[in-house]
Amino acid sequence: MRSNMYKFITTLILTFSAVTVLAQSYSIVQEESEMMVIGTSNVHDWEAPAEEFSGAAEIEVADDSLVTISSLNFTVIAKEINSGKGGMDSRIDDALKVKKNPEISYVLSEINEVKNGALIASGKLTIAGVTKDVQMEVNYELQEDGSVLFEGTQTINMVDYDVSPPTAMFGTIKAGEKVDVKFNVKFAQ
């Protein structure tokens, strides 16, 4: 009887003292997230928020810290990147070839490093039907409600994705070929 009780107590102690790390499913909370494309031209800087996007991730958290992200995907509806200026928006749509390639997507390949509220991630970014490997540094913050905030800025050279920078006024106004994509997104279970 004593040996059974000893085995039971030992099993109980081992069960509660072991830290279990399990990946949990998260998805973007769009109404609490934002993404902005910021560009330049020979006349003035411009910005265009992405108004429709989604994403999902498998995130491992233990002892109130992020362990790793085993999968993550992010999709932006290209036509929903809008500056609020009709002429510019149609040029953005044409440059991104939205009729043929309606989505811009990012798929995580691996997390290279996690430390002190930041991570370095490698993944595949697809814009206008062209996919390239990208590496980005992203800040993260674990929230009391269990959600995770990701924040960062990624510089993208549009020419790398066969996107011709938009022009206007018969080519006298030319957008720069590099844009910054600034994001602040919330993933929740």
Sequence and secondary structure as in RCSB ss.txt:
>XXXX:A:sequence
MRSNMYKFITTLILTFSAVTVLAQSYSIVQEESEMMVIGTSNVHDWEAPAEEFSGAAEIEVADDSLVTISSLNFT
VIAKEINSGKGGMDSRIDDALKVKKNPEISYVLSEINEVKNGALIASGKLTIAGVTKDVQMEVNYELQEDGSVLF
EGTQTINMVDYDVSPPTAMFGTIKAGEKVDVKFNVKFAQ
>XXXX:A:secstr
 HHHHHHHHHHHHHHHHS    EEEEEE GGG EEEEEE BSS  EEEEB  EEEEEEEEEETTEEEEEEEEEEE
EEGGGB  S HHHHHHHHHHHTTTT  EEEEEEEEEEEEETTEEEEEEEEEETTEEEEEEEEEEEEE TTS EEE
EEEEEEEGGGGT    EETTTTEEB SEEEEEEEEEEE 
